[in-house]
Amino acid sequence: MKMKRGIGKMAKYRVIRNKKAYLKRRSLRRFLTLITLMSIFLYAAHVIYTNRMYRLDEMKEALVLYQEKYEEVMLRQGFYENQMIRLEDEDYVAMLAREHLRSLPHEIVFRIMGSEATATNEDDEN
């Protein structure tokens, strides 16, 4: 196979007339490419960082709200545990029944006119 003139090994390379200027332009292009890539990387890092900081602030606010709710629930739980302990006492249950029902079974309630006080009398097998 015959090769055409001028298309040999040397034809693939272009002739550089001013090597110094070429090297200067090439290094400038590489530097600008590097700066561009670094800028893109830093911008992406900044966007990711600010997004995560924003989400962190939101999470901290949510945490404060959940802690307040937790404290409220713990107070209610303590109240109900106290009520459970008190409900084991028969005298306390009788007092609650008098408050809510105004009387207990087998009791007759007498209301005195002119005052708010009530007197109770136990009715033993009458």
Sequence and secondary structure as in RCSB ss.txt:
>XXXX:A:sequence
MKMKRGIGKMAKYRVIRNKKAYLKRRSLRRFLTLITLMSIFLYAAHVIYTNRMYRLDEMKEALVLYQEKYEEVML
RQGFYENQMIRLEDEDYVAMLAREHLRSLPHEIVFRIMGSEATATNEDDEN
>XXXX:A:secstr
    TT SGGGGS   S HHHHHHHHHHHHHHHHHHHHHHHHHHHHHHHHHHHHHHHHHHHHHHHHHHHHHHHHH
HHHHHHHHHHHHTSHHHHHHHHHHHHSS TTEEEEE TTSS EEEEE    
